[in-house]
């Protein structure tokens, strides 16, 4: 992410996890308020999206920039048997 320190990188998980009882590939950082999921997954979520007051810009290692203001709040992410609350930001990757 540009313009924001993503914090301690040991908190970042990029894996297939259980989110609201659905398996998906997620970039999850337990040290931040938000994590990212793709557009195809959010179509399966029962919750409705909210629009953030800001645009979030994410730059990939190859230099591609994605932006979004769509968020799904109060989701449950299961990591090694532990359920963690998360706000999931939709990215069209």
PyMOL CGO cylinders between C-alpha atoms (Angstrom):
from pymol import cmd
from pymol.cgo import CYLINDER

trace = [
    CYLINDER, 0.00, 0.00, 0.00, 1.24, 3.44, -0.75, 0.3, 1, 1, 1, 1, 1, 1,
    CYLINDER, 1.24, 3.44, -0.75, 1.25, 6.19, 1.83, 0.3, 1, 1, 1, 1, 1, 1,
    CYLINDER, 1.25, 6.19, 1.83, 0.60, 3.86, 4.75, 0.3, 1, 1, 1, 1, 1, 1,
    CYLINDER, 0.60, 3.86, 4.75, 2.95, 1.65, 6.71, 0.3, 1, 1, 1, 1, 1, 1,
    CYLINDER, 2.95, 1.65, 6.71, 1.64, -1.91, 6.52, 0.3, 1, 1, 1, 1, 1, 1,
    CYLINDER, 1.64, -1.91, 6.52, 3.23, -2.65, 9.89, 0.3, 1, 1, 1, 1, 1, 1,
    CYLINDER, 3.23, -2.65, 9.89, 4.98, -5.81, 11.00, 0.3, 1, 1, 1, 1, 1, 1,
    CYLINDER, 4.98, -5.81, 11.00, 5.15, -8.13, 7.99, 0.3, 1, 1, 1, 1, 1, 1,
    CYLINDER, 5.15, -8.13, 7.99, 5.13, -11.22, 10.24, 0.3, 1, 1, 1, 1, 1, 1,
    CYLINDER, 5.13, -11.22, 10.24, 1.38, -10.60, 10.70, 0.3, 1, 1, 1, 1, 1, 1,
    CYLINDER, 1.38, -10.60, 10.70, 0.66, -11.00, 6.97, 0.3, 1, 1, 1, 1, 1, 1,
    CYLINDER, 0.66, -11.00, 6.97, -0.89, -14.22, 5.67, 0.3, 1, 1, 1, 1, 1, 1,
    CYLINDER, -0.89, -14.22, 5.67, -1.52, -14.91, 1.99, 0.3, 1, 1, 1, 1, 1, 1,
    CYLINDER, -1.52, -14.91, 1.99, -3.34, -18.23, 1.88, 0.3, 1, 1, 1, 1, 1, 1,
    CYLINDER, -3.34, -18.23, 1.88, -6.67, -19.95, 1.41, 0.3, 1, 1, 1, 1, 1, 1,
    CYLINDER, -6.67, -19.95, 1.41, -8.65, -19.33, 4.59, 0.3, 1, 1, 1, 1, 1, 1,
    CYLINDER, -8.65, -19.33, 4.59, -12.19, -19.75, 5.84, 0.3, 1, 1, 1, 1, 1, 1,
    CYLINDER, -12.19, -19.75, 5.84, -14.03, -16.42, 5.70, 0.3, 1, 1, 1, 1, 1, 1,
    CYLINDER, -14.03, -16.42, 5.70, -17.67, -16.27, 6.79, 0.3, 1, 1, 1, 1, 1, 1,
    CYLINDER, -17.67, -16.27, 6.79, -17.85, -20.06, 6.26, 0.3, 1, 1, 1, 1, 1, 1,
    CYLINDER, -17.85, -20.06, 6.26, -16.47, -19.78, 2.68, 0.3, 1, 1, 1, 1, 1, 1,
    CYLINDER, -16.47, -19.78, 2.68, -12.97, -20.72, 1.55, 0.3, 1, 1, 1, 1, 1, 1,
    CYLINDER, -12.97, -20.72, 1.55, -11.07, -18.03, -0.34, 0.3, 1, 1, 1, 1, 1, 1,
    CYLINDER, -11.07, -18.03, -0.34, -7.58, -16.82, -1.08, 0.3, 1, 1, 1, 1, 1, 1,
    CYLINDER, -7.58, -16.82, -1.08, -7.01, -13.77, 1.11, 0.3, 1, 1, 1, 1, 1, 1,
    CYLINDER, -7.01, -13.77, 1.11, -4.23, -11.34, 1.89, 0.3, 1, 1, 1, 1, 1, 1,
    CYLINDER, -4.23, -11.34, 1.89, -4.82, -11.01, 5.62, 0.3, 1, 1, 1, 1, 1, 1,
    CYLINDER, -4.82, -11.01, 5.62, -2.85, -8.83, 8.03, 0.3, 1, 1, 1, 1, 1, 1,
    CYLINDER, -2.85, -8.83, 8.03, -3.83, -9.29, 11.66, 0.3, 1, 1, 1, 1, 1, 1,
    CYLINDER, -3.83, -9.29, 11.66, -1.85, -6.14, 12.51, 0.3, 1, 1, 1, 1, 1, 1,
    CYLINDER, -1.85, -6.14, 12.51, -4.08, -3.80, 10.48, 0.3, 1, 1, 1, 1, 1, 1,
    CYLINDER, -4.08, -3.80, 10.48, -7.72, -2.84, 10.41, 0.3, 1, 1, 1, 1, 1, 1,
    CYLINDER, -7.72, -2.84, 10.41, -8.32, -4.09, 6.85, 0.3, 1, 1, 1, 1, 1, 1,
    CYLINDER, -8.32, -4.09, 6.85, -7.46, -7.09, 4.66, 0.3, 1, 1, 1, 1, 1, 1,
    CYLINDER, -7.46, -7.09, 4.66, -8.07, -7.72, 0.96, 0.3, 1, 1, 1, 1, 1, 1,
    CYLINDER, -8.07, -7.72, 0.96, -10.21, -10.15, -1.06, 0.3, 1, 1, 1, 1, 1, 1,
    CYLINDER, -10.21, -10.15, -1.06, -11.02, -10.32, -4.75, 0.3, 1, 1, 1, 1, 1, 1,
    CYLINDER, -11.02, -10.32, -4.75, -14.21, -9.41, -6.57, 0.3, 1, 1, 1, 1, 1, 1,
    CYLINDER, -14.21, -9.41, -6.57, -15.15, -13.02, -7.37, 0.3, 1, 1, 1, 1, 1, 1,
    CYLINDER, -15.15, -13.02, -7.37, -15.20, -13.92, -3.67, 0.3, 1, 1, 1, 1, 1, 1,
    CYLINDER, -15.20, -13.92, -3.67, -17.25, -10.96, -2.48, 0.3, 1, 1, 1, 1, 1, 1,
    CYLINDER, -17.25, -10.96, -2.48, -20.05, -11.97, -4.88, 0.3, 1, 1, 1, 1, 1, 1,
    CYLINDER, -20.05, -11.97, -4.88, -20.50, -15.01, -2.59, 0.3, 1, 1, 1, 1, 1, 1,
    CYLINDER, -20.50, -15.01, -2.59, -20.64, -13.05, 0.68, 0.3, 1, 1, 1, 1, 1, 1,
    CYLINDER, -20.64, -13.05, 0.68, -24.04, -12.64, 2.28, 0.3, 1, 1, 1, 1, 1, 1,
    CYLINDER, -24.04, -12.64, 2.28, -23.11, -9.23, 3.68, 0.3, 1, 1, 1, 1, 1, 1,
    CYLINDER, -23.11, -9.23, 3.68, -23.59, -6.01, 1.75, 0.3, 1, 1, 1, 1, 1, 1,
    CYLINDER, -23.59, -6.01, 1.75, -20.69, -3.74, 0.87, 0.3, 1, 1, 1, 1, 1, 1,
    CYLINDER, -20.69, -3.74, 0.87, -20.15, -0.26, 2.21, 0.3, 1, 1, 1, 1, 1, 1,
    CYLINDER, -20.15, -0.26, 2.21, -18.42, 2.61, 0.49, 0.3, 1, 1, 1, 1, 1, 1,
    CYLINDER, -18.42, 2.61, 0.49, -15.44, 4.09, 2.34, 0.3, 1, 1, 1, 1, 1, 1,
    CYLINDER, -15.44, 4.09, 2.34, -14.87, 7.83, 2.56, 0.3, 1, 1, 1, 1, 1, 1,
    CYLINDER, -14.87, 7.83, 2.56, -11.44, 7.36, 0.97, 0.3, 1, 1, 1, 1, 1, 1,
    CYLINDER, -11.44, 7.36, 0.97, -9.91, 5.48, -1.96, 0.3, 1, 1, 1, 1, 1, 1,
    CYLINDER, -9.91, 5.48, -1.96, -7.29, 2.88, -1.08, 0.3, 1, 1, 1, 1, 1, 1,
    CYLINDER, -7.29, 2.88, -1.08, -4.48, 2.43, -3.60, 0.3, 1, 1, 1, 1, 1, 1,
    CYLINDER, -4.48, 2.43, -3.60, -2.43, -0.78, -3.69, 0.3, 1, 1, 1, 1, 1, 1,
    CYLINDER, -2.43, -0.78, -3.69, 0.70, -1.20, -5.80, 0.3, 1, 1, 1, 1, 1, 1,
    CYLINDER, 0.70, -1.20, -5.80, 1.85, -4.72, -6.72, 0.3, 1, 1, 1, 1, 1, 1,
    CYLINDER, 1.85, -4.72, -6.72, 5.53, -5.68, -6.90, 0.3, 1, 1, 1, 1, 1, 1,
    CYLINDER, 5.53, -5.68, -6.90, 5.23, -5.42, -10.72, 0.3, 1, 1, 1, 1, 1, 1,
    CYLINDER, 5.23, -5.42, -10.72, 4.05, -1.81, -10.43, 0.3, 1, 1, 1, 1, 1, 1,
    CYLINDER, 4.05, -1.81, -10.43, 0.35, -2.31, -11.22, 0.3, 1, 1, 1, 1, 1, 1,
    CYLINDER, 0.35, -2.31, -11.22, -1.85, 0.04, -9.19, 0.3, 1, 1, 1, 1, 1, 1,
    CYLINDER, -1.85, 0.04, -9.19, -5.32, -0.97, -8.03, 0.3, 1, 1, 1, 1, 1, 1,
    CYLINDER, -5.32, -0.97, -8.03, -7.77, 1.27, -6.20, 0.3, 1, 1, 1, 1, 1, 1,
    CYLINDER, -7.77, 1.27, -6.20, -11.01, 0.71, -4.35, 0.3, 1, 1, 1, 1, 1, 1,
    CYLINDER, -11.01, 0.71, -4.35, -13.42, 2.21, -1.86, 0.3, 1, 1, 1, 1, 1, 1,
    CYLINDER, -13.42, 2.21, -1.86, -15.55, -0.93, -1.33, 0.3, 1, 1, 1, 1, 1, 1,
    CYLINDER, -15.55, -0.93, -1.33, -15.42, -2.67, 2.05, 0.3, 1, 1, 1, 1, 1, 1,
    CYLINDER, -15.42, -2.67, 2.05, -17.23, -5.57, 3.71, 0.3, 1, 1, 1, 1, 1, 1,
    CYLINDER, -17.23, -5.57, 3.71, -17.28, -5.01, 7.46, 0.3, 1, 1, 1, 1, 1, 1,
    CYLINDER, -17.28, -5.01, 7.46, -17.42, -7.42, 10.37, 0.3, 1, 1, 1, 1, 1, 1,
    CYLINDER, -17.42, -7.42, 10.37, -16.33, -10.58, 8.57, 0.3, 1, 1, 1, 1, 1, 1,
    CYLINDER, -16.33, -10.58, 8.57, -14.99, -13.60, 10.43, 0.3, 1, 1, 1, 1, 1, 1,
    CYLINDER, -14.99, -13.60, 10.43, -11.61, -15.00, 9.27, 0.3, 1, 1, 1, 1, 1, 1,
    CYLINDER, -11.61, -15.00, 9.27, -10.56, -18.40, 10.59, 0.3, 1, 1, 1, 1, 1, 1,
    CYLINDER, -10.56, -18.40, 10.59, -6.79, -18.81, 11.04, 0.3, 1, 1, 1, 1, 1, 1,
    CYLINDER, -6.79, -18.81, 11.04, -5.57, -22.11, 12.52, 0.3, 1, 1, 1, 1, 1, 1,
    CYLINDER, -5.57, -22.11, 12.52, -8.82, -22.70, 14.38, 0.3, 1, 1, 1, 1, 1, 1,
    CYLINDER, -8.82, -22.70, 14.38, -9.04, -19.16, 15.72, 0.3, 1, 1, 1, 1, 1, 1,
    CYLINDER, -9.04, -19.16, 15.72, -11.73, -16.75, 14.51, 0.3, 1, 1, 1, 1, 1, 1,
    CYLINDER, -11.73, -16.75, 14.51, -10.60, -13.16, 13.96, 0.3, 1, 1, 1, 1, 1, 1,
    CYLINDER, -10.60, -13.16, 13.96, -12.78, -10.18, 13.02, 0.3, 1, 1, 1, 1, 1, 1,
    CYLINDER, -12.78, -10.18, 13.02, -11.86, -8.41, 9.80, 0.3, 1, 1, 1, 1, 1, 1,
    CYLINDER, -11.86, -8.41, 9.80, -13.01, -5.67, 7.48, 0.3, 1, 1, 1, 1, 1, 1,
    CYLINDER, -13.01, -5.67, 7.48, -12.40, -6.94, 3.96, 0.3, 1, 1, 1, 1, 1, 1,
    CYLINDER, -12.40, -6.94, 3.96, -11.55, -4.53, 1.16, 0.3, 1, 1, 1, 1, 1, 1,
    CYLINDER, -11.55, -4.53, 1.16, -12.53, -5.59, -2.34, 0.3, 1, 1, 1, 1, 1, 1,
    CYLINDER, -12.53, -5.59, -2.34, -9.73, -5.54, -4.92, 0.3, 1, 1, 1, 1, 1, 1,
    CYLINDER, -9.73, -5.54, -4.92, -10.19, -6.51, -8.55, 0.3, 1, 1, 1, 1, 1, 1,
    CYLINDER, -10.19, -6.51, -8.55, -7.00, -8.54, -8.91, 0.3, 1, 1, 1, 1, 1, 1,
]
cmd.load_cgo(trace, "trace")
